[in-house]
Amino acid sequence: MNEEDYLILLKQQLVKERIQNAIVLSHLDEDFYQDLSKWRESASKEQNEEAHSLLLQLTRIRIGKILCYSDTQEVNGIHDRLAKEEKSLYQKIHQACIEFNSEVLNR
C-alpha cells in the first residue's frame, strides 16, 4: 500500500465504525494496528498526526463497543472482528467482569 492508502483505509474504518449500531463492531484485520504502526514509522509528520487523530477516534469507539460485549457470555463471533490487540483487551476485561460478578454475587 502507498502512504495515502493507509490514511484512506483508516478513514474508511472510522466511518464504518460510526455508522454501525452502538454495539456492533465492524471487522478489523487481525494485524490492522501492527500494519498501521509500521506505516506510521515512515509516514510524514503531517500524515502521522492525521493518522494519530483518526486512530484515537477509532480506538475510543471500538473500546466502548468491546466493553459492551465484555460482560456477556454470548459473544457471537466477536473474536472474528477484533485485531490481535483488541482480542487481548477483550479477554482481560471479560475476565475482570467474571471476577467482579463472582465477588459481588457470591457474598
Secondary structure by P-SEA (a helix, b strand, c coil): ccaaaaaaaaaaaaaaaaacccccccccccaaaaaaaaaaacccaaaaaaaaaaaaaaaaaaaaaaaaaccccccccccccccaaaaaaaaaaaaaaaaaaaaaaac
